[in-house]
Amino acid sequence: MFITVNDYQRITGLIEFAALQNKNREIADRLLKELKYAKTFPQDKISDNIVTMNSRVKLREISSGREVEITITYPQDADSKDQKISVFSPIGVALLGSREGDITSWRVPGGIGRFKVEKVIYQPEAEGHYYL
């Protein structure tokens, strides 16, 4: 996993807050485990093909070829009708820190879905949007 220092710090703080409220414990634990081994980069040094917070990505489901675009957000900004997915979800955990070409998987209603990260359409750091 590759992540910016700012995303790492914000997510770690959110995990601690979630733990205090006993919310999303399983997902928070999985995310914390991923972060433990993450390589961190300053915002202006992370590659533009890596999924960071608030990145919009195009995914292709391996089995069906179906494509979908989603944005990885902080929990308060998640909105399924706008395809904004919380980092505190199985999809968010799987995608954060991945890069174009990676194949990730997570539980879907029919079992385990496998998805290829086709393209990072928008990454805040690549556009100099460091405040997101």
Buried (B, 14 or more C-beta within 10 A) or exposed (E): BBBBEBBBEBBEEBBEEBBEEEEBEEBBEBBBEBBEEBEBBEBEEBBBBBBBBBBBBBBBBEEEEEEEEBBBBBBEBBEEEEEBBBBBBBBBBBBBBBBBEBEBEBEEEEEEBBBBBBBBEBBBBBEEEEEB
